[in-house]
Amino acid sequence: KFEAGTVNAGGAVALAAAIDYLESVGLENVHAQEQALTRYAYEGMKKIPGVNILGSDDPDKHCGILSFTVDGVHPHDIATILGAQVVGGVIVRAGHHCAQPLLAYLGVRSCARASLAFYNTTADIDRFLAALGGVRKEMGYAE
């Protein structure tokens, strides 16, 4: 009551709709699908030479987020190359991800991060993996 301006009624309605939608899908179904997709992406990324996944060796501990580096390629270049290609609904970001102390501990200055959600498909991930497999070549490295 002491804040100036109009209440964000649209935001409240949208939040309620999002909660209703997630409850209709079922949070356990969302979690199971994200874990299956993360595992699928993790296993595919492990097969690509020069790709290094940060964090646990257990794909079930990544929960829809896979942080990674590519040998010899700056993370911003990785994100730019993948962003220029149609890789489906797999979102790739680059930078510190508000985790500089963790990255310093891991000995990494910055990284790329692939984000998956329950609405992604294995076809989305296959497009991402195909594009990721070409990043080093795009940067001039002979494979």
Long-range contacts (C-beta under 8 A, 24 or more apart in sequence): 25-118, 29-118, 30-118, 33-118, 34-63, 34-64, 34-116, 34-117, 34-118, 35-59, 35-60, 35-63, 37-64, 37-116, 37-118, 37-120, 37-121, 37-122, 37-125, 38-62, 38-63, 38-64, 38-65, 38-66, 38-116, 40-122, 40-125, 41-66, 41-90, 41-114, 41-116, 41-125, 41-128, 41-129, 42-66, 44-125, 44-126, 44-129, 45-129, 45-132, 48-129, 48-132, 48-133, 49-136, 49-143, 50-136, 50-141, 51-132, 54-106, 54-108, 54-111, 64-115, 64-116, 64-117, 65-113, 65-114, 65-115, 65-116, 66-113, 66-114, 66-116, 67-97, 67-111, 67-112, 67-113, 68-111, 68-112, 68-113, 68-114, 69-108, 69-111, 69-112, 70-112, 70-132, 70-135, 70-136, 71-136, 72-136, 72-139, 72-141, 73-135, 73-136, 73-139, 74-110, 75-110, 75-111, 75-112, 76-110, 77-135, 77-139, 78-112, 78-132, 78-135, 79-112, 81-131, 81-134, 81-135, 81-138, 81-139, 82-112, 82-128, 82-131, 82-132, 82-135, 85-127, 85-131, 86-127, 87-124, 87-127, 87-128, 87-131, 88-120, 88-121, 88-123, 88-124, 88-125, 88-127, 88-128, 89-117, 89-119, 89-120, 89-121, 89-124, 90-114, 90-115, 90-116, 90-120, 90-124, 90-125, 90-127, 90-128, 91-115, 92-128
